[in-house]
Amino acid sequence: MKQLSGNKKKQAFSLFFILGGLFIASLVSCNLIFQKFFFWSPFSFLPEDWGAIQEFTFEISVGILPYPITFLITDLISEIFGRKKANLVVVSGLVAALFTLLVVSVSDAVPATSWSPVNDTMFTKVFGLTGVAVGASMLAYLFAQLIDVRLFHFWKNLTGGKYLWIRNNFSTMGSQLIDTSTVLVLLCTAGAIAWDQFFNLLLSGFLFKVIVALFDTPIFYLVTFWARKHFALQLGEEISLD
């Protein structure tokens, strides 16, 4: 662990808090917006003779859009600040999500005024399943994120700190499969999503997360190389904030 002092240590703390803030914002927003679903045809530009691949369409919740960012951030924190700080951010995200659930539950319980732009029925329709979403996603989230951090450091140690793309992608892909399947089982069991949508949403959700994980690899490289240069870190070296 590298010990910093003066302005460099302040900058390291700032980077850690910025990453942590982005992590918590991404996590909380996932649970608030998950009830809207959208479709995306990423291979529509291919020739028609590609058949099923060209016609493949994702059908996924908008809540999945910010979620892969959480895995990118835990990978960055793991790489720059170490496993303990990554786990700390994961636990902080859980606390933030539970606090959000409390706020939404109280807001749903209090009666709306007659002139309120959003009445009780509308509010409940949009946010009424937040408790189910938070409960399901938090169980899956804790499981997947802690596994992601563990797999990240497994690959980091195995490769001697080299090959960033291996630990960034292999840790995320494995944990994303666990996360996607777990949260869908819980949501289907709770009745928030019909079981006949399970396999379609599982395939769409997992493939979408894998694609995003591949696309965020350049960001992972860019931030990691910047941090190494800015804080004069050796290969595999991490910053101590203690």
C-alpha positions as CSV (number, residue, x, y, z in Angstrom):
1,M,0.0,0.0,0.0
2,K,1.3,3.4,-0.9
3,Q,1.3,6.1,1.7
4,L,0.6,9.6,0.4
5,S,0.9,13.0,2.1
6,G,-0.1,16.6,1.6
7,N,-2.1,17.5,-1.5
8,K,-1.7,14.1,-3.1
9,K,-3.5,12.5,-0.1
10,K,-6.3,15.1,-0.3
11,Q,-6.6,14.4,-4.0
12,A,-6.8,10.7,-3.4
13,F,-9.6,11.2,-0.8
14,S,-11.4,13.4,-3.3
15,L,-11.2,10.7,-6.0
16,F,-12.4,8.1,-3.5
17,F,-15.4,10.2,-2.4
18,I,-16.3,11.1,-6.0
19,L,-16.3,7.5,-7.1
20,G,-18.2,6.5,-4.0
21,G,-20.8,9.2,-4.7
22,L,-21.3,8.1,-8.3
23,F,-21.6,4.5,-7.0
24,I,-24.4,5.4,-4.5
25,A,-26.2,7.6,-7.0
26,S,-26.2,4.9,-9.6
27,L,-27.4,2.3,-7.2
28,V,-30.2,4.3,-5.7
29,S,-31.5,5.5,-9.1
30,C,-31.7,1.8,-10.3
31,N,-34.3,1.0,-7.6
32,L,-36.4,4.1,-8.3
33,I,-36.8,3.9,-12.1
34,F,-36.9,0.1,-12.6
35,Q,-40.7,-0.1,-13.6
36,K,-40.2,1.3,-17.0
37,F,-39.1,-1.2,-19.7
38,F,-37.6,-0.4,-23.1
39,F,-36.4,-2.2,-26.2
40,W,-33.1,-1.9,-28.1
41,S,-32.0,-3.6,-31.3
42,P,-28.2,-3.3,-31.3
43,F,-27.7,-5.5,-34.4
44,S,-30.3,-3.9,-36.6
45,F,-27.5,-2.5,-38.8
46,L,-26.4,-6.0,-39.9
47,P,-27.6,-7.4,-43.2
48,E,-31.0,-9.2,-43.2
49,D,-29.3,-12.5,-44.0
50,W,-27.9,-12.5,-40.5
51,G,-31.3,-13.7,-39.4
52,A,-32.0,-14.1,-35.7
53,I,-28.9,-12.1,-34.7
54,Q,-29.9,-9.1,-36.9
55,E,-33.5,-9.3,-35.4
56,F,-32.4,-9.8,-31.8
57,T,-34.0,-7.1,-29.5
58,F,-33.3,-6.4,-25.8
59,E,-36.3,-6.0,-23.6
60,I,-35.0,-4.6,-20.3
61,S,-35.8,-2.3,-17.4
62,V,-34.4,1.2,-17.5
63,G,-33.1,0.4,-14.0
64,I,-30.4,-1.6,-15.7
65,L,-28.9,1.5,-17.4
66,P,-27.0,2.9,-14.4
67,Y,-26.4,-0.5,-12.7
68,P,-23.3,-1.6,-14.7
69,I,-21.6,1.7,-13.6
70,T,-21.6,0.3,-10.0
71,F,-19.4,-2.6,-11.1
72,L,-17.1,-0.4,-13.0
73,I,-16.7,1.8,-9.9
74,T,-16.0,-1.0,-7.5
75,D,-13.4,-2.3,-10.0
76,L,-11.8,1.1,-10.1
77,I,-11.8,1.4,-6.3
78,S,-10.5,-2.1,-5.9
79,E,-7.6,-1.4,-8.4
80,I,-6.7,2.0,-6.9
81,F,-7.6,1.8,-3.2
82,G,-7.8,-1.9,-2.5
83,R,-10.4,-4.5,-1.5
84,K,-11.3,-3.1,1.9
85,K,-12.3,0.3,0.5
86,A,-14.3,-1.4,-2.3
87,N,-16.2,-3.4,0.3
88,L,-16.8,-0.3,2.3
89,V,-18.4,1.4,-0.7
90,V,-20.6,-1.7,-1.2
91,V,-21.9,-1.5,2.3
92,S,-22.4,2.2,2.1
93,G,-24.5,1.7,-1.0
94,L,-26.7,-0.8,0.9
95,V,-27.2,1.8,3.7
96,A,-28.1,4.5,1.1
97,A,-30.6,2.1,-0.6
98,L,-32.3,1.2,2.6
99,F,-32.5,4.9,3.6
100,T,-34.1,5.6,0.2
101,L,-36.6,2.9,0.8
102,L,-37.5,4.4,4.2
103,V,-38.0,7.9,2.6
104,V,-40.1,6.5,-0.3
105,S,-42.3,4.4,2.1
106,V,-43.0,7.4,4.3
107,S,-43.8,9.5,1.3
108,D,-46.2,6.8,0.0
109,A,-47.9,6.6,3.3
110,V,-48.7,10.3,3.9
111,P,-51.9,11.5,2.0
112,A,-51.6,13.8,-0.9
113,T,-53.4,17.2,-0.9
114,S,-56.3,17.7,-3.3
115,W,-54.2,20.1,-5.4
116,S,-51.1,17.9,-5.5
117,P,-49.8,17.5,-9.1
118,V,-49.0,13.8,-8.2
119,N,-51.9,12.1,-6.3
120,D,-51.7,9.0,-4.1
121,T,-52.6,6.6,-6.9
122,M,-50.0,7.9,-9.3
123,F,-47.3,8.0,-6.7
124,T,-48.1,4.4,-5.6
125,K,-48.1,3.2,-9.1
126,V,-44.6,4.6,-9.8
127,F,-43.0,4.0,-6.4
128,G,-45.2,1.4,-4.8
129,L,-43.0,-1.5,-5.7
130,T,-39.8,0.2,-4.6
131,G,-39.8,-2.0,-1.5
132,V,-39.9,-5.1,-3.5
133,A,-37.3,-3.8,-5.9
134,V,-34.9,-2.7,-3.1
135,G,-35.4,-6.0,-1.2
136,A,-34.7,-8.1,-4.3
137,S,-31.9,-6.0,-5.7
138,M,-30.2,-5.6,-2.4
139,L,-29.9,-9.3,-1.8
140,A,-28.6,-9.8,-5.3
141,Y,-26.5,-6.6,-5.1
142,L,-24.7,-7.7,-1.9
143,F,-24.1,-11.2,-3.2
144,A,-22.9,-10.0,-6.7
145,Q,-20.8,-7.0,-5.6
146,L,-18.9,-8.9,-2.9
147,I,-18.2,-11.7,-5.4
148,D,-17.1,-9.1,-8.0
149,V,-14.6,-7.6,-5.5
150,R,-13.3,-11.1,-4.6
151,L,-13.0,-12.2,-8.2
152,F,-11.3,-8.9,-9.2
153,H,-8.6,-9.5,-6.7
154,F,-8.3,-13.2,-7.6
155,W,-7.6,-12.3,-11.2
156,K,-5.3,-9.4,-10.1
157,N,-3.2,-11.7,-7.9
158,L,-3.2,-14.4,-10.5
159,T,-1.9,-12.1,-13.3
160,G,0.5,-10.3,-11.0
161,G,-1.3,-7.0,-11.5
162,K,-1.1,-7.2,-15.3
163,Y,-3.8,-7.5,-18.0
164,L,-6.4,-5.0,-16.6
165,W,-9.0,-6.2,-19.1
166,I,-9.0,-9.7,-17.6
167,R,-9.9,-8.7,-14.1
168,N,-12.2,-5.9,-15.2
169,N,-14.3,-8.1,-17.5
170,F,-14.1,-11.6,-16.0
171,S,-15.0,-10.4,-12.5
172,T,-17.9,-8.3,-13.8
173,M,-19.3,-11.0,-16.1
174,G,-19.4,-13.6,-13.5
175,S,-21.0,-11.4,-10.8
176,Q,-23.5,-9.9,-13.3
177,L,-24.9,-13.4,-14.2
178,I,-25.4,-14.0,-10.5
179,D,-26.9,-10.6,-9.9
180,T,-29.3,-10.8,-12.9
181,S,-30.6,-14.3,-12.1
182,T,-31.0,-13.6,-8.4
183,V,-33.0,-10.4,-8.7
184,L,-35.3,-11.8,-11.4
185,V,-36.1,-14.9,-9.3
186,L,-36.9,-12.7,-6.3
187,L,-39.0,-10.3,-8.4
188,C,-40.9,-13.1,-10.1
189,T,-41.5,-14.8,-6.8
190,A,-42.9,-11.5,-5.3
191,G,-45.2,-11.1,-8.3
192,A,-43.6,-7.9,-9.6
193,I,-42.7,-9.6,-12.9
194,A,-44.5,-12.5,-14.6
195,W,-42.6,-15.8,-14.7
196,D,-43.1,-16.1,-18.4
197,Q,-40.8,-13.1,-18.8
198,F,-38.0,-14.7,-16.8
199,F,-35.8,-16.2,-19.4
200,N,-36.2,-13.4,-21.9
201,L,-35.3,-10.8,-19.2
202,L,-32.4,-13.0,-17.9
203,L,-30.9,-13.3,-21.4
204,S,-31.5,-9.6,-22.3
205,G,-30.3,-8.3,-18.9
206,F,-27.1,-10.4,-18.8
207,L,-26.1,-9.8,-22.4
208,F,-26.7,-6.1,-22.0
209,K,-24.5,-6.0,-18.9
210,V,-21.8,-8.0,-20.7
211,I,-21.8,-5.6,-23.6
212,V,-21.6,-2.6,-21.3
213,A,-18.8,-4.3,-19.4
214,L,-16.8,-4.6,-22.6
215,F,-17.5,-1.0,-23.6
216,D,-16.4,0.4,-20.1
217,T,-13.0,-1.4,-20.4
218,P,-11.4,1.7,-22.0
219,I,-12.7,3.9,-19.2
220,F,-11.3,1.5,-16.7
221,Y,-7.9,1.6,-18.5
222,L,-8.0,5.4,-18.8
223,V,-8.8,6.1,-15.1
224,T,-6.4,3.4,-13.9
225,F,-3.4,4.7,-16.0
226,W,-4.2,8.3,-14.9
227,A,-4.2,7.3,-11.3
228,R,-0.9,5.4,-11.6
229,K,0.8,8.3,-13.2
230,H,-0.7,11.0,-11.0
231,F,0.0,9.2,-7.7
232,A,3.2,7.5,-8.9
233,L,1.8,4.0,-8.3
234,Q,3.8,0.9,-9.3
235,L,2.1,-2.0,-11.1
236,G,-0.5,-3.5,-8.7
237,E,0.2,-1.0,-6.0
238,E,-2.8,0.5,-4.1
239,I,-3.2,3.8,-2.2
240,S,-3.7,3.7,1.6
241,L,-6.2,6.2,2.9
242,D,-5.6,5.2,6.5
